[in-house]
Amino acid sequence: MKLSTRLLIAQLALAAAGTFAAAASASAQEVVVVAPNAPPPVRYEAVPAARTGYVWDHGHWRWQGGRYVWVAGHWERVRIGYHWVTGHWARRGPNWVWVRGHWAR
């Protein structure tokens, strides 16, 4: 094999390795979801009967494929010493940003 071909293969391998490393580090970070317009009004959702050791997280609109899609509510396991902060859409300039639900002290 010629030296130039080997160098080309080595460069491609390094580029591929860099791409996979960047993708792995990006997946470890939280994804920021930005939508160009406000979400529709929240849908009414019947809250199930209380469940010991869990808190109900209401449904919300998710930005997916260029449009809003409804995501039904679900139970979150209680974390002792924390309270649940429900996810919500917040206006950021001309766009809307999803702030994920999370546990706070």
C-alpha positions as CSV (number, residue, x, y, z in Angstrom):
1,M,0.0,0.0,0.0
2,K,1.3,3.4,-0.9
3,L,2.3,5.8,1.9
4,S,-0.2,8.4,0.7
5,T,-3.0,5.9,0.9
6,R,-2.0,4.9,4.4
7,L,-1.9,8.5,5.5
8,L,-5.4,9.1,4.1
9,I,-6.7,6.0,5.9
10,A,-5.1,7.2,9.2
11,Q,-6.6,10.7,8.8
12,L,-10.1,9.2,8.1
13,A,-9.8,6.9,11.2
14,L,-8.8,9.9,13.4
15,A,-11.6,12.0,12.0
16,A,-14.1,9.2,12.7
17,A,-12.8,8.7,16.3
18,G,-13.2,12.4,16.9
19,T,-16.8,12.3,15.6
20,F,-17.7,9.4,17.9
21,A,-16.0,11.2,20.9
22,A,-17.9,14.4,20.2
23,A,-21.2,12.4,20.0
24,A,-20.5,10.6,23.2
25,S,-19.8,13.8,25.1
26,A,-22.8,15.5,23.6
27,S,-25.1,12.7,24.8
28,A,-23.8,13.1,28.4
29,Q,-25.0,16.8,28.4
30,E,-28.6,17.8,28.6
31,V,-30.3,18.5,25.3
32,V,-31.7,22.0,24.9
33,V,-35.1,22.1,23.1
34,V,-36.0,25.3,21.3
35,A,-39.3,25.9,19.6
36,P,-40.1,28.9,17.4
37,N,-43.6,29.4,18.7
38,A,-45.5,29.1,22.0
39,P,-47.0,25.7,22.9
40,P,-50.7,25.2,22.7
41,P,-52.8,25.5,25.9
42,V,-52.2,22.7,28.4
43,R,-54.7,19.8,28.1
44,Y,-56.9,18.9,31.0
45,E,-55.7,15.6,32.4
46,A,-57.4,13.8,35.2
47,V,-54.9,13.2,38.0
48,P,-55.0,9.7,39.3
49,A,-55.5,8.9,43.0
50,A,-52.5,9.7,45.2
51,R,-49.8,7.0,45.2
52,T,-47.6,6.6,48.3
53,G,-44.0,7.4,47.6
54,Y,-44.7,9.1,44.2
55,V,-45.6,12.5,42.9
56,W,-47.6,13.1,39.8
57,D,-45.9,14.9,36.9
58,H,-48.6,16.5,34.7
59,G,-48.6,16.0,31.0
60,H,-47.0,18.6,28.7
61,W,-46.3,19.6,25.1
62,R,-43.1,18.3,23.6
63,W,-41.5,19.9,20.5
64,Q,-40.9,17.0,18.0
65,G,-40.5,17.0,14.3
66,G,-41.3,20.6,13.9
67,R,-44.6,20.5,15.9
68,Y,-45.9,20.1,19.4
69,V,-46.9,16.6,20.5
70,W,-48.7,15.9,23.8
71,V,-46.9,13.7,26.4
72,A,-49.2,12.2,29.0
73,G,-48.4,12.7,32.7
74,H,-46.6,10.1,34.8
75,W,-45.5,9.2,38.3
76,E,-42.1,10.2,39.6
77,R,-40.6,8.4,42.6
78,V,-40.3,10.8,45.6
79,R,-36.8,11.7,46.7
80,I,-36.5,12.4,50.4
81,G,-35.5,16.0,51.1
82,Y,-36.4,17.2,47.6
83,H,-39.5,18.6,45.9
84,W,-40.6,18.1,42.3
85,V,-40.4,21.1,40.0
86,T,-42.7,20.5,37.0
87,G,-41.2,21.0,33.6
88,H,-42.4,24.0,31.7
89,W,-41.9,26.1,28.6
90,A,-40.1,29.5,29.1
91,R,-39.8,32.3,26.6
92,R,-36.2,33.1,25.5
93,G,-36.2,36.0,23.1
94,P,-38.4,35.2,20.1
95,N,-38.3,31.4,20.9
96,W,-39.5,29.0,23.6
97,V,-37.2,26.7,25.6
98,W,-38.2,23.5,27.4
99,V,-37.1,23.5,31.1
100,R,-37.1,19.8,32.2
101,G,-38.9,18.8,35.4
102,H,-36.4,18.1,38.2
103,W,-35.9,17.6,41.9
104,A,-34.8,20.6,43.9
105,R,-33.9,21.0,47.6
